[in-house]
Amino acid sequence: MADLLADLRAATKHIHEHLETLPYHLALIKGELPKVSALCYLRALATLHAPLESALRSPNSSELSDLFGSCGPKLPAILADLKTLHDPEGVPSPSLTGAAAAAYSFANLIITRLNDPFYLAGVLYVLEGSQSGGIQLKQLYAQVLGVQPDDLTYFGFYGNQTHSKWRSFTEKLAALHPTREQTASVIAAAMTSFESIETILRALYPYSDNDLVFHVSALNPEAGDHPVPQAPKELKFALRAGQRAWKKYDYLEKRFGERGRRFTTSDSCWLVALSQLSPEATTQSLKWLRKVLASRGIPTVILESHLREIQNEMKADGPSSLTIASYDGFLAALESERNSSFDSEMLAAVIHKYDAAFKSAPGEKVDHAAELIVSAWLDRKTGVPEALSSLQKWLTDTNVFSPNWVNVVEEIVVALDAIEVRV
């Protein structure tokens, strides 16, 4: 029977050794690696670990659960390090675009193989192996990043247990009895991982100033590769608007947590970038986004509020390359949609009545719950069938909310459906 670990080591030995001869690695060893190169390496790692660690928690990975369970999740550590290194004003530094693109490309490849646990094992073999020499790496990266070693949590993740953790991982890998096809999948994944990391490292150092751009992965490693504003002034007010939009509805934090905050931030930057397009193109993009968000339990009223926060920022910040009126077509269409099909005064009365009922319910609460339900109901009636059920399912979770609260949710939906009959 083939020895998977021996085959892996033999197949990847040359490229593994080759990575240590790259300019990036040599500059790191000498303490000469620019801070931006090391910072963007962390960003690239976040982009890779996000889909991988999500997949490792999937039921599809149960066949290798013992192997995957031996690896601590690295994404929280990477995000913590990036937060430590973040500009105190909240605006991320530019990214090296080639590295960001390479990381995004490899992350997409991982996503296409989410149902192949042996492929994921090959990727994990490379990323877990990169923790070897962890204590030395922590010292080297702390030096080039200008922080204390104890400020970093990803490099040297396992601390004094690094060698024992790696030995445990490789023993579990060696104990597997994969088929020929599964072995080929592990090795192919490991080779692709090393090749992708080489592409990333070559893009990180050396580099030219022309390679530096603001990239969405600096804000949210799971956001993909969509455009963001390139002017620092516009980026700042996109972040401010996103922060206010996030705070207005505590539902977002209670349901989606820190991951939701990252998406609100990256979405805010994309929304600002949209305003540089033609009004028609902006409106079409917003219609698409509305359906995506509503189907995932984010009613349109939240998007509408976010857009108005951006418009307020545009007005307050003075002249820029952006157009305040770029969202007007979409916002006007929403208002027309509501007013032409529904009695707006009656809907407002429903919100007022059930706001009071929600406030009187004991236990956990969500601010603006009645407004959110009405918005999701309208989304369902105007072309997003799953909008209301996606929201209602969470708002009626008895592990979170009291029976009284759940009853109010059900009552408001009945009341809304009754309005539909009368209109």
N, C-alpha and C positions, 0 to 999 in steps of 0.2 A: 504494500500500500504506500502511496506517495506520502512523503513528509511535507506538509504544507508549509511549515515554518522554514525548513531548509530550502524549499523551492522559492519562497518569497525572498529570502536573503540572497540567494544566488542571482535571482532575476534583477534585484534592485541594488546590488552592491556597487556597481560602477556609477550609476547616476547619483546614489547617495554620497559617494566619495566626491563626485564631481561638484556637488552643491557647495562643498567646503572650499572649493577653489574660486568661487565666484567673487567678484569685487565687493559685493554686499558683505559677505562673510568676513573677508579679509579686513575690510574697513571696520567692522564691528570688533574684531579681535584687537585691532590697533587703537580702538577708542576714537576713531576718526569718522564714524558713520554719522551723517547729519541727522538731527533730531527728527526732521520731517520724514526721513526714510524709515526710521524705527517706528514712528507713530503710524505711518500708513501701512506698515507691516501688521500692526495690531488691528487696524481697520480691516485689512484683507482677511485676517484670521477670523474676525467676527463674522464676516460675510460667509466664510466657509463653514464655521461651526454652527451657525443658526439653522440651516436646513438639515445638517447632519445630526445634530442633537435632537431635533424634532423627530426625525425619522427613527432614531434609536429608541424613542419612547413609544413608537407605533406597535400595534399588535402584529404587524407584518414582520417585526424583528424578533418575535418571541423565540424563534428557533435558535437564536444566538444570544438569548437574554443573559446568560451567565457571563459570556464574554463582554457584552456591552455594559452589563452592570458593574463590571470591575473598573470602569473608567469614570472618573468624576467629571461632571459637566463643566466645560471650560468657558462657555459663553458668558455666564455671570461674572467670572473673573476678568475676562477681557473687557467687558463693558465697565466694570469697576475701575480698571486701569485707565481706560479711555476717559472716564469721568474725572479721575485724578489729574489727567493731563489736559483737560478741557480748558479753553480760554475762560478766565473769570467773567468776561462780559457775555459769555454764552454763545459767541459766534465761533464755529469751528474753523480751524486753519485749512487752507487749501489742501487738496489731495493730489497725489501723483496719479494722473488719469490712466496711464497704462496699467498700473498695478490694480487699480479699482476695477478696470474693465476685465482684466484677467481673472480676478477673484470672482467677479460676477459670472463670468463664463463658466468657471469650474463649479460654482454653486448651482448654476442651472443644470449642469451635467449630473450633479448629485441628485437633484430633484427628479430628474428623469429615471433614476435608478432606485427610487425610494422603496420599491417592492422587492429589491434584491438584497437581502441581508448580507450575502457574501461579498457583494460589491462594497457595501458600507464597511464591512470588516477590513477590506483592503485600504480604504481611505483612512480608517481609524488607526490601522497599523502605522501609517506614515505620521499622522498627527500626534499619536501617543509617543511614538519614537522620538519626535522632535523635543520631548521633554527631557531626554537624556542630557546629562551635564547641566541639570537645571540650576544648581546653585551658582555655577560659573556664568550661565546665561543671565541670571538675575543681576549679577554684579555688572556685567558688560552692558546690559540694556539700561540699567539705572544710571550708569555713567553717561551714555550718549543722550538719554532722555532728560538728564538734569534733575533726577529725583533720588531719594534714598532707596536702597534695595527693598526695605520693608514696605515701601509705598506700592510695590508691584506685586500682584497676586497671580498673574498667569504664568510668567516665567518662573520656573522652579515651583510649579503648582503643587507638587507632592512633597516638596521639602526633603527631609532626610529619608523619606520613604520612596524616593524616586526609583532607585534600583530595584527594590523589592516589588514595587508596583509594576514596573516593566517586566520583571521576571514572571510575576503572576499572570500578566496579560499574555505574554508569549507562551507560557505553559498551557493556558486555556486555548490559545490558537492552535498549538501543536496537538492538542487532544482532540481536535475536530477530525471528522472523517468525511470530508467533502467528496462529491463526485468529481469526475474530471472537468466537467463544465463549471462546477462551483469553484474548483481550484483556479481555473482559468479566469474566472470573474474576480477573485481576490487579487490575483497577480496583475491583471489588467488595471484594476482600480489603483493599486499601489503605484504602478508605473505612471499612470495618468496623474496621480497626485504629486509625485515627484516632479514630473514634467511641468505641471501647472505651477507648482511652487517655484521652480526655476524661472518660469516666465514672470512671475510676480517679483522675484528678487532682482531680476535683470532690469525690470521697470523701475524699481525703487532706488537703485544706485548702480552707476552714476545716472544723473538726470539733468535736464535743462529747465530753466524757469518757464519755458513754454509748456512743460508737462504739468504744471501746477494749476489746478482748477478747483472750484468748489464742487464737491460731489456728494450726492445724497447719502452714500454709505457712511459718511462722517457723522450723519445725523441718525441714521437707522440702517443697520446692516442687512435688514430684511426687506428694504424698500425697493430693491431692484436697481434700475439704471435710468430713472426718469430725470428730466432736467430740473435744475434749481437756479435761483437768481445768481448771477456772477458778480453783481455789484454788492459790496459789503453793506451799504446802506439799505438796500432792498432785502438782503438776507436778514438783517437785524429786525426789520419790521415784520417780516414773515414769521420770525420766531416769536416776536411779541404778540402778534395776532393769534398764533397757534396756542400760546400759553393762556391767553384770555379765553379762547374758545374751549380749551380743555377744562378750565376752572368753572366755566358757567354751568356745565352739566356734570354733577358728581357721578352720574350714571356711568360715564366713560371710565373713570378711575375704578369704581366699584366692580364693574364687569370686566374691563380689559386690562387693568393694572398698568404696570410700567411699560409693557410692550405696546399697549394702546397709546400711552403718552408718546412713545417714539414715532408711532405711525401718525399721530396728530401733528407732530413737528414736521415730519417729512412731507406729509400731505399739504401742510400750510405753505411750504416752500414750492411745491409743485403748483399749487393754486396761484401763487404770485407769479411764477414763471409763465403760467397760462395766459396771464393778462397781456403778454407781449405778442400774442397771436391775434388774428383777426377776430372780431366779435362773433362771427359765425363759427369759427373753429373752436373758440372758447366755449360757446354755448353747447356745441356738440360734445366736447370733452366733459363738461359738467353734467350733461344728461347721462352720459355713460357712468360717471363716478357716482351720481345719485343712485342709480340702480344697483351698483356694486355695494355701496355702503348700506342702503336700505335692506338689501337681501341678507346682510350680515348683522342686522340688528341695530343699525345706526340710522334712525329716522332722518328724513330730509331737513327737518327743522334745525338739526345740529349743523348740517352743511350750510344751510342758509345763514345761520348765525355766524359761522366761521367766515363766510364771504363778506358779511357786513363788517366784521372786525377788521378784515384786510382793507376794505374800502375806507374805514375810519383812519387806519394807519396811513394809507396813501394820502388822504386829505391833510392829516396832521404833519406829515413828513415833507411836504412841499414837492416841487417838480422832480420828476424822475423819468426813466424810459417807460414806465408802466402807465396804463390807461385806467383811470378810475371807473369809467363807464363800461369796461369790458365785460363785467358780470351782469350788466343791466338786463340784457336780453333773457338770460336764464332766470333771474329773479322776477322779472315781469311775467314770464311764462308761468312760473309757480303761482304767483298771485292770481293770474287769470284763470288758471286751472282750478284753484280753490273756489274763486268767486262765481265761476260759470256753472260749476257742478254741485256746489254745496252751499247751505245757508251758513255763512261765516258767523253771524250773530248767535245762531244756535250752537255752533261748535264752541264758540267762546264761552257760552253759558255752561256747556258740559265741562269744559276745563275748570271753570270757576267752582262748580258744584263738587266735582270729584277731587280737586285739590284739597278742599276742606276734609273730605272723607279720608284721603291718604294721610293727611297730617294727624288725624285723630287715631289712626291705626297704631297699635303698639309695635314695638320692636324695630327692626331695621327698616330704614326709609330711603327713598331716592327722591331728590328734589326734582320738581317739574315733571313728575311721573305722568300726570294727566295730559300735559302738553305733548310728551313723547308718544303716548299711546294714540292720541288723536292724529299726530303726524304719521305714525306708522300705519294707522287705519287708512288715511288718505293715500299713502304710498301704495297700499294694497289695491285700493279702488282705482288707482291711476296707472297701473301697469307693473307693479312689483308684487306678485302674488304672495311671496313668502315673507314680506316685510313685517306684517303684524305678528305672525306666528313666531318669528325669530326673536322679537322683543318680548312677546307675551310669555314664551316658554321660560325665559330667564326671570321675569318679574313675578312668576307664580311658583318659583322654586321654594318648596316648603322647608328646605334646609337653610334657606336664607331669610325668608319672610314669614310673618305670622299668618295664621288662617284668616284673620280679619283683613289684612292687606291683600291677600290672594282673592278674597271675595270682592273687594273693591275693584281689582283689576278685571275680574270677570263681569262685574256689573257695568263698568264703563263701556266695555266692548258690546254688551247687549244694548246699552243705551245708544251707542253710535249706530249699530245696525238698524235700530228702530228709526233713527233720523233718516237713514238711507231710504227706508220704505216710504216715509212721508214726503221726501223731496221730489 
